[in-house]
Amino acid sequence: MKCRQRIFLLRKLKSFDVSQKILTLIYRSLIESVISFNIVTWYNYLSLSQKNKLNRIICLCNRIVGETNNQLLFQLYNLALKRKAKQCTSDEKHPLFKRFELLPSGRRYRLPLAKKSLYKKSFVPSAVLLLNNPKLK
């Protein structure tokens, strides 16, 4: 609902012939920030239909702004997950630092044992999978 109201603002600005640079700035600050707020926490718990709805909002904004290189929901999630994981692994005082245990090779992280699907979808296993996958880096 919040995004829909802000899309209206974006459309109005487009009708006033505002430059693409300003439209992109407004999209990123007012709409993308709402969508990506705390995305690391909730993304894996969304249903496919919910992800599709959010992707449609993003694609609609892309058409209004006129940009083709804006990121979809999955890309926003990967970017936020990578940033948060790097933050956790680089700061020894971070509470989750000990959860990211390096394997003896020193290149990959040990995947934590996750018996329940609720934990498998949580931040630490998802971040370890992302950090261990060289294609996603």
Order of alpha helices (4+ residues) and beta strands (2+ residues): alpha-alpha-alpha-alpha-alpha-alpha-alpha-alpha
